[in-house]
């Protein structure tokens, strides 16, 4: 299991964060790790998705490669880590896409609508 945190609801003020990893060939052999407020939350392979129960409010969502060699993209993993601010609303689902940047310069996480 590669879900590490935010599996159990903490209360009625939680929202759902749905994360979907791209299925493209770029970076498909490497896992991506997701952090919420510096807490390791989940690790994704290509085409995987997961729902996390996140307390309502503002959070920092960070992403980066996990592993060595090519999966570290030839650079220090910390330099590949990217962060964005997200707002989670109670009883609402927020959807984010995880994608390896076309430049190979990191892992992008961006909001999407379903």
DABELRA-V496268 format. One line per field, one symbol per residue. ss: DSSP state (A for helix, B for strand, O for the rest). phi: phi as a letter, one per 40 degrees, with the letter a starting at -180 (. if undefined). burial: 1 if it has 16 or more other ideal C-beta (glycine too) atoms within 10 Angstrom, else 0. A space follows every 10 residues. Layout:
# DABELRA-V496268
ss->???
phi->???
burial->???
This chain:
# DABELRA-V496268
ss->OOBOOOOOOO OOOBBBBBBB BOOOOOOOOO BBBBBBOOBB BBBBOOOOBB BBBBBOBBBB BBBBBBOOAA AAOOOOAAAA OBBBBBBBOO OOBBBBBBBB OOOOOOBBBB BBOO
phi->.bbbagcbcc icccbbbcbb cdbcccgccb cbbbbbfgbc babbcdgcaa bbcbddhcbb bbbacbhbgd ccfgbcdccc cbbbcbbbbd fbbbbbcbac ddcgcibcbb cbbb
burial->0000110000 0001111011 1100001001 1111110000 1111010101 0111110010 1111110000 1110000001 0000010100 0001110111 0000011110 0000
